[in-house]
Amino acid sequence: SDVHAAMAVISTLHTSLGERKVPVEVFTFVWWLVMLSCVFCRYLKQNKKIEEQLDKYRCEIQELTLKHRKQRMKFENQLFQLIEQHKNLHSLYTPERLPEEIASAENTKSQLLLAEQMKLAQLHRLNEELVEMEKQISE
């Protein structure tokens, strides 16, 4: 403790002085000086611990700030993409373009039906050829 440290310093001082007479005020002054230095050292240690804790909190705050910034940027990017998709969809499906889109869909449907009919006719011809070949083989 601080008192023991002060007593040790006073004892050492008393021993080193030997037989010389020293006023009590000098020992009292040394006593208070040692006590104050012990208190000061204790405050320095506490201050260091507080500064370390503050540094730790600053780091945590910085990490959270960066994490939130990344999340915000990701959200803003997603929002921007959604807005662009909405703009694209809106431009495609406006009432003014609806007749054009319907005509295009009907044209595509007609082309697909024609292609289907051609494939069915081709399949029918191949099937007839297969039947003819089977007849020729069986004769």
Phi and psi restraints in degrees (value plus and minus 20) as a CYANA .aco file:
   2 ASP   PHI     -84.0   -44.0
   2 ASP   PSI     -58.6   -18.6
   3 VAL   PHI     -83.6   -43.6
   3 VAL   PSI     -64.4   -24.4
   4 HIS   PHI     -82.7   -42.7
   4 HIS   PSI     -59.7   -19.7
   5 ALA   PHI     -84.2   -44.2
   5 ALA   PSI     -62.6   -22.6
   6 ALA   PHI     -85.0   -45.0
   6 ALA   PSI     -61.5   -21.5
   7 MET   PHI     -83.6   -43.6
   7 MET   PSI     -59.1   -19.1
   8 ALA   PHI     -85.4   -45.4
   8 ALA   PSI     -61.4   -21.4
   9 VAL   PHI     -85.5   -45.5
   9 VAL   PSI     -63.5   -23.5
  10 ILE   PHI     -82.5   -42.5
  10 ILE   PSI     -62.4   -22.4
  11 SER   PHI     -84.0   -44.0
  11 SER   PSI     -64.4   -24.4
  12 THR   PHI     -83.0   -43.0
  12 THR   PSI     -62.8   -22.8
  13 LEU   PHI     -82.8   -42.8
  13 LEU   PSI     -63.7   -23.7
  14 HIS   PHI     -82.9   -42.9
  14 HIS   PSI     -61.7   -21.7
  15 THR   PHI     -87.2   -47.2
  15 THR   PSI     -62.3   -22.3
  16 SER   PHI     -89.8   -49.8
  16 SER   PSI     -45.4    -5.4
  17 LEU   PHI     -97.5   -57.5
  17 LEU   PSI     -44.3    -4.3
  18 GLY   PHI      47.6    87.6
  18 GLY   PSI    -146.3  -106.3
  19 GLU   PHI    -106.4   -66.4
  19 GLU   PSI     -26.4    13.6
  20 ARG   PHI     -87.3   -47.3
  20 ARG   PSI     122.6   162.6
  21 LYS   PHI    -105.9   -65.9
  21 LYS   PSI     107.4   147.4
  22 VAL   PHI    -145.0  -105.0
  22 VAL   PSI     113.9   153.9
  23 PRO   PHI     -81.7   -41.7
  23 PRO   PSI     128.5   168.5
  24 VAL   PHI     -80.5   -40.5
  24 VAL   PSI     -52.1   -12.1
  25 GLU   PHI     -78.9   -38.9
  25 GLU   PSI     -55.2   -15.2
  26 VAL   PHI     -84.0   -44.0
  26 VAL   PSI     -65.6   -25.6
  27 PHE   PHI     -84.5   -44.5
  27 PHE   PSI     -58.5   -18.5
  28 THR   PHI     -83.9   -43.9
  28 THR   PSI     -63.4   -23.4
  29 PHE   PHI     -81.6   -41.6
  29 PHE   PSI     -65.4   -25.4
  30 VAL   PHI     -82.5   -42.5
  30 VAL   PSI     -61.9   -21.9
  31 TRP   PHI     -74.6   -34.6
  31 TRP   PSI     -72.0   -32.0
  32 TRP   PHI     -87.0   -47.0
  32 TRP   PSI     -55.8   -15.8
  33 LEU   PHI     -82.3   -42.3
  33 LEU   PSI     -64.3   -24.3
  34 VAL   PHI     -86.0   -46.0
  34 VAL   PSI     -62.2   -22.2
  35 MET   PHI     -81.4   -41.4
  35 MET   PSI     -63.9   -23.9
  36 LEU   PHI     -85.6   -45.6
  36 LEU   PSI     -59.3   -19.3
  37 SER   PHI     -86.2   -46.2
  37 SER   PSI     -55.5   -15.5
  38 CYS   PHI     -85.6   -45.6
  38 CYS   PSI     -64.0   -24.0
  39 VAL   PHI     -82.5   -42.5
  39 VAL   PSI     -63.0   -23.0
  40 PHE   PHI     -81.3   -41.3
  40 PHE   PSI     -62.8   -22.8
  41 CYS   PHI     -81.8   -41.8
  41 CYS   PSI     -61.2   -21.2
  42 ARG   PHI     -82.5   -42.5
  42 ARG   PSI     -63.3   -23.3
  43 TYR   PHI     -84.7   -44.7
  43 TYR   PSI     -57.6   -17.6
  44 LEU   PHI     -82.5   -42.5
  44 LEU   PSI     -62.2   -22.2
  45 LYS   PHI     -83.0   -43.0
  45 LYS   PSI     -64.4   -24.4
  46 GLN   PHI     -83.6   -43.6
  46 GLN   PSI     -61.8   -21.8
  47 ASN   PHI     -81.5   -41.5
  47 ASN   PSI     -61.5   -21.5
  48 LYS   PHI     -82.7   -42.7
  48 LYS   PSI     -62.9   -22.9
  49 LYS   PHI     -82.9   -42.9
  49 LYS   PSI     -61.7   -21.7
  50 ILE   PHI     -84.9   -44.9
  50 ILE   PSI     -62.0   -22.0
  51 GLU   PHI     -83.4   -43.4
  51 GLU   PSI     -59.8   -19.8
  52 GLU   PHI     -83.3   -43.3
  52 GLU   PSI     -61.9   -21.9
  53 GLN   PHI     -84.7   -44.7
  53 GLN   PSI     -61.6   -21.6
  54 LEU   PHI     -82.3   -42.3
  54 LEU   PSI     -62.1   -22.1
  55 ASP   PHI     -81.0   -41.0
  55 ASP   PSI     -61.3   -21.3
  56 LYS   PHI     -81.7   -41.7
  56 LYS   PSI     -65.5   -25.5
  57 TYR   PHI     -85.0   -45.0
  57 TYR   PSI     -58.4   -18.4
  58 ARG   PHI     -80.9   -40.9
  58 ARG   PSI     -62.7   -22.7
  59 CYS   PHI     -83.7   -43.7
  59 CYS   PSI     -63.4   -23.4
  60 GLU   PHI     -83.0   -43.0
  60 GLU   PSI     -61.7   -21.7
  61 ILE   PHI     -83.5   -43.5
  61 ILE   PSI     -62.2   -22.2
  62 GLN   PHI     -84.1   -44.1
  62 GLN   PSI     -62.1   -22.1
  63 GLU   PHI     -82.4   -42.4
  63 GLU   PSI     -65.0   -25.0
  64 LEU   PHI     -84.1   -44.1
  64 LEU   PSI     -59.1   -19.1
  65 THR   PHI     -82.2   -42.2
  65 THR   PSI     -65.3   -25.3
  66 LEU   PHI     -83.7   -43.7
  66 LEU   PSI     -61.1   -21.1
  67 LYS   PHI     -82.1   -42.1
  67 LYS   PSI     -65.2   -25.2
  68 HIS   PHI     -86.4   -46.4
  68 HIS   PSI     -56.1   -16.1
  69 ARG   PHI     -83.2   -43.2
  69 ARG   PSI     -63.8   -23.8
  70 LYS   PHI     -81.7   -41.7
  70 LYS   PSI     -64.5   -24.5
  71 GLN   PHI     -82.3   -42.3
  71 GLN   PSI     -62.9   -22.9
  72 ARG   PHI     -83.5   -43.5
  72 ARG   PSI     -63.1   -23.1
  73 MET   PHI     -84.4   -44.4
  73 MET   PSI     -59.8   -19.8
  74 LYS   PHI     -83.5   -43.5
  74 LYS   PSI     -64.7   -24.7
  75 PHE   PHI     -83.0   -43.0
  75 PHE   PSI     -64.0   -24.0
  76 GLU   PHI     -82.1   -42.1
  76 GLU   PSI     -59.1   -19.1
  77 ASN   PHI     -84.0   -44.0
  77 ASN   PSI     -65.2   -25.2
  78 GLN   PHI     -82.7   -42.7
  78 GLN   PSI     -61.4   -21.4
  79 LEU   PHI     -83.2   -43.2
  79 LEU   PSI     -63.4   -23.4
  80 PHE   PHI     -80.1   -40.1
  80 PHE   PSI     -64.1   -24.1
  81 GLN   PHI     -82.1   -42.1
  81 GLN   PSI     -62.6   -22.6
  82 LEU   PHI     -83.6   -43.6
  82 LEU   PSI     -60.0   -20.0
  83 ILE   PHI     -83.2   -43.2
  83 ILE   PSI     -63.3   -23.3
  84 GLU   PHI     -83.3   -43.3
  84 GLU   PSI     -62.2   -22.2
  85 GLN   PHI     -81.3   -41.3
  85 GLN   PSI     -62.1   -22.1
  86 HIS   PHI     -83.4   -43.4
  86 HIS   PSI     -62.7   -22.7
  87 LYS   PHI     -80.3   -40.3
  87 LYS   PSI     -64.9   -24.9
  88 ASN   PHI     -83.1   -43.1
  88 ASN   PSI     -65.8   -25.8
  89 LEU   PHI     -85.2   -45.2
  89 LEU   PSI     -59.7   -19.7
  90 HIS   PHI     -83.5   -43.5
  90 HIS   PSI     -60.2   -20.2
  91 SER   PHI     -88.7   -48.7
  91 SER   PSI     -50.4   -10.4
  92 LEU   PHI     -97.1   -57.1
  92 LEU   PSI     -56.9   -16.9
  93 TYR   PHI    -133.6   -93.6
  93 TYR   PSI      27.1    67.1
  94 THR   PHI    -105.6   -65.6
  94 THR   PSI     133.7   173.7
  95 PRO   PHI     -76.4   -36.4
  95 PRO   PSI     -51.5   -11.5
  96 GLU   PHI     -87.0   -47.0
  96 GLU   PSI     -52.7   -12.7
  97 ARG   PHI    -110.2   -70.2
  97 ARG   PSI     -30.1     9.9
  98 LEU   PHI     -77.3   -37.3
  98 LEU   PSI     -68.6   -28.6
  99 PRO   PHI     -78.7   -38.7
  99 PRO   PSI     -59.0   -19.0
 100 GLU   PHI     -84.2   -44.2
 100 GLU   PSI     -62.8   -22.8
 101 GLU   PHI     -85.3   -45.3
 101 GLU   PSI     -60.1   -20.1
 102 ILE   PHI     -84.3   -44.3
 102 ILE   PSI     -63.8   -23.8
 103 ALA   PHI     -82.3   -42.3
 103 ALA   PSI     -61.9   -21.9
 104 SER   PHI     -83.6   -43.6
 104 SER   PSI     -62.7   -22.7
 105 ALA   PHI     -84.7   -44.7
 105 ALA   PSI     -60.5   -20.5
 106 GLU   PHI     -86.4   -46.4
 106 GLU   PSI     -58.6   -18.6
 107 ASN   PHI     -82.9   -42.9
 107 ASN   PSI     -65.5   -25.5
 108 THR   PHI     -82.0   -42.0
 108 THR   PSI     -61.3   -21.3
 109 LYS   PHI     -81.9   -41.9
 109 LYS   PSI     -63.5   -23.5
 110 SER   PHI     -82.2   -42.2
 110 SER   PSI     -63.7   -23.7
 111 GLN   PHI     -83.3   -43.3
 111 GLN   PSI     -61.0   -21.0
 112 LEU   PHI     -86.2   -46.2
 112 LEU   PSI     -60.6   -20.6
 113 LEU   PHI     -84.2   -44.2
 113 LEU   PSI     -61.2   -21.2
 114 LEU   PHI     -83.5   -43.5
 114 LEU   PSI     -64.1   -24.1
 115 ALA   PHI     -82.5   -42.5
 115 ALA   PSI     -58.5   -18.5
 116 GLU   PHI     -84.8   -44.8
 116 GLU   PSI     -62.7   -22.7
 117 GLN   PHI     -83.4   -43.4
 117 GLN   PSI     -60.2   -20.2
 118 MET   PHI     -84.6   -44.6
 118 MET   PSI     -62.0   -22.0
 119 LYS   PHI     -86.2   -46.2
 119 LYS   PSI     -59.0   -19.0
 120 LEU   PHI     -84.7   -44.7
 120 LEU   PSI     -61.0   -21.0
 121 ALA   PHI     -83.8   -43.8
 121 ALA   PSI     -61.6   -21.6
 122 GLN   PHI     -83.7   -43.7
 122 GLN   PSI     -62.8   -22.8
 123 LEU   PHI     -81.5   -41.5
 123 LEU   PSI     -61.1   -21.1
 124 HIS   PHI     -82.9   -42.9
 124 HIS   PSI     -62.4   -22.4
 125 ARG   PHI     -83.7   -43.7
 125 ARG   PSI     -64.4   -24.4
 126 LEU   PHI     -82.3   -42.3
 126 LEU   PSI     -59.3   -19.3
 127 ASN   PHI     -84.3   -44.3
 127 ASN   PSI     -61.8   -21.8
 128 GLU   PHI     -83.6   -43.6
 128 GLU   PSI     -62.2   -22.2
 129 GLU   PHI     -82.6   -42.6
 129 GLU   PSI     -59.0   -19.0
 130 LEU   PHI     -83.8   -43.8
 130 LEU   PSI     -62.8   -22.8
 131 VAL   PHI     -83.5   -43.5
 131 VAL   PSI     -62.8   -22.8
 132 GLU   PHI     -81.1   -41.1
 132 GLU   PSI     -62.7   -22.7
 133 MET   PHI     -85.1   -45.1
 133 MET   PSI     -59.9   -19.9
 134 GLU   PHI     -83.4   -43.4
 134 GLU   PSI     -59.2   -19.2
 135 LYS   PHI     -84.5   -44.5
 135 LYS   PSI     -61.8   -21.8
 136 GLN   PHI     -87.0   -47.0
 136 GLN   PSI     -57.0   -17.0
 137 ILE   PHI     -90.4   -50.4
 137 ILE   PSI     -58.8   -18.8
 138 SER   PHI     -94.5   -54.5
 138 SER   PSI     -37.5     2.5
